[in-house]
Amino acid sequence: MARKRSRNTVAQAAAAVVPAANGLVARAQYDVAGHGRRMRGWRAPSSGPNRAAAGLETIRNRSRDAVRNEWAGAASERVWGTNLVGTGIIARPNSKDPALKALFTEIWNDFCATADADGVLDFYGLQTLAVEAWRTSGEVFIRFRPRRADDGLRVPLQIQLLESDIVPQLDADAWPGLPAGSRIRSGIELDRIGRRAAYWCYREHPGDSPTSAVSHSDLYRVPATEMRHLFKPNRPGALRGVPASAAVLPKLRSVGNFDDAVLVRQELANLYTVFVTRPPETGAPAIDPTTGQPYETDPGSGGPMIGLEPGISQELAPGEDVKFSDPPDAGANYPDFMRQQHLGVASGSGTPYELLTGDVRDVSDRTLRIVINEFRRTCEQYQWQLIIPMFCQPVRDAVARAAVLAGLLTPEQGRDFARCTWSPHAWPYIHPTQDVQAKKMEKEAGFKSRSQIIAERGDDAEQVDADRAEDLARETRLGIAPPIPKGPADA
């Protein structure tokens, strides 16, 4: 019978022991785990995923300020909004019944046109706004707003986007209106088993409040069934989102300050300055031969000693000399320095440098293709892991429930309505001829179906076929249809 090893023996076996050069015994470990001279100043706290987000409000404010006032911050937000949403992530019904599919599409299109509770955007505009708010602030909340039958909406539902400030960083184990056994963490109510049960919200944005101080007594409870939370958890157990640019905000700020300083220096350098020097006065004053009067020597007269005009030939008084200012320039290494800094900003924010700055010099077509493809893989990851499951599909489910309550669909049809295929906006071809040929070869080799290729372009295969058939029928009726190519048997 095998002898059971003691706990100490197991612990000793788990630690690798190696002989040292001086005969002592040293335990193998990562260098970064040491506390010697190299690592002495590196103090990394062991904060949990939510305690690590302390100061989140300051991070959000600085991220928004960078988007407002730093061109790199504004460009990054634009690039991500354009590539993650484009013209919109479209829902396509899965029903095979043409009549039912047409009904589902009609109901959805009617909702999309009036989806915004603020009455400004349609559903696809809200997608872009939600993605930009998520990237800038780290998160955004989606509130479902049921409407009355007399509001004139076919689908009695609208959605409202709420900034992260609406839900404060509130922690409480007891609170008026909090169910027994529940607790509030970071403004989110968790039930006994840790599920999100509700969100505690301000009635209006605290930054727009007429009073300087907003009390937590102004909060009200919104059930989790009426609100969704779009954010990217940075660690397991994280309850709130952190702005995507948090890691590069200090660098972005410093680079912006340096660039502004160089710009001011160049503005000062363009102030063309002339210094006129005169020897000490001795004897009679010098006479201007043009006017026969002494030269102006009173520095308090307020008039220029020498007027500069284009093409002028100025005669100086005897003994006078002219010296020009020699201000410093921007520096020979300024372009390379700024490029290197923006490369770091682009990498830290996940934005391709070429898209962030528009600088494509010395970039080959093949290199650009690699950069764009890697960026698109990241975009697809965000689309299918965050935006669609956290925002798009919950809205579709809420519309299905509202349509059933309004009598537009039966419960069974409502379930079919909720089941759909989401089609993000298709990527444009990097090299149209090669890309189309590659897709054609994939279809002919059996790697992909024609419907799959069409779906990747963001279109509906059935609609494409219907349009093609309609075009062919019209061309045949008008006598302009192209001739059918002959096959080998017809030759």
Helices and strands as residue ranges (DSSP letters): H 7-14, E 17-19, E 25-27, G 31-33, G 51-53, H 56-69, H 71-84, E 90-93, H 98-113, H 123-137, E 139-146, G 149-151, E 157-163, G 164-166, E 183-185, E 188-190, E 196-201, G 206-208, G 216-218, E 220-223, G 224-226, E 227-231, H 249-269, E 274-277, G 299-301, E 321-324, H 334-349, H 353-357, H 365-382, I 383-392, H 393-405, H 411-418, E 420-423, H 432-444, H 450-456, H 461-478, G 488-490
